[in-house]
Amino acid sequence: MKTLKQIPCGKTVTVTKLSGEGPVKRRIMDMGITKGVEIYVRKVAPLGDPVEVTVRGYELSLRKADAEMVEVEYVG
């Protein structure tokens, strides 16, 4: 299973599972990242942190540690 951290720029993926615990998982869900939602990876910073994505029509920057908790699969 791939995580959001491993997805290259320009790819669209669907969230299959969130693996965080407690407040961390809640924070990710509050940002609109929930199971079944599509995420477009816009940009990855040179050192991999942060990852810029588009989710539910808005842009979001995620830390590498948070992106690692989001399991995804490619759309189509």
N, C-alpha and C positions, 0 to 999 in steps of 0.2 A: 504494500500500500504506500502511495506517495503522500508526502505532506506538502502544504502550500510553500514551504521554504525551498523545495526542490524544483518548483515549476519555473521554467525560463520565461523571459519577457515575451509579451504578445500572445500568450496562450490563455484560453478560457477553460476553467475547470468547474466541477460541481462538488460541493461539500458533501462528504459521506459520513463523517464522524468528527466530533470534538472530543479530544482526549484530556483536556485540562481538568483540574479539580477545583471545586468551591468557587471562591471569588474570582479566580482567574478565568474559569470557564464562563461564569456569569458576565464578566467584562467583555469577553469575546462575543458572546451572544447579544449583549447590549449594543455592540457596534454593528449589528445586523448580520453577523456571520452565523447562520444556523444551517442545520441539515437540509440539503436539497437546493440551497441558493447557489446561483452562478457567480463566480468571481473571475474577473479579467485581470491578469497580472500586467500592470503598466510599465513598471520600472523596478529594477533591483539596483540598489546603491553599489558602488564599486567593491566595497568590502562585504556586501551581502546584507547590510543592516542600515536602514529599514527596507522593507519591501513595500512598494506602492501598488495598491490594487484599486479596482473599481468594483463596488458591491452595492446592489440595490440603487444604482444611479448616482452614487456619490463616491468621491475619492477618499481613500483611507491609507494611512501609513501604519504598517505593523512591524513590531520588533521581530527579529529572527526567532526568538524564544517563543513568541506567541504564534508565529506562522508555523512553527514546528508542531503545534498542538492541533492543527487543522488538517485532517486527512481528506484527500480529494481524489477525484478521478477525472480524466479528460472527457469533455463534452463530445458526443457523437461517437 
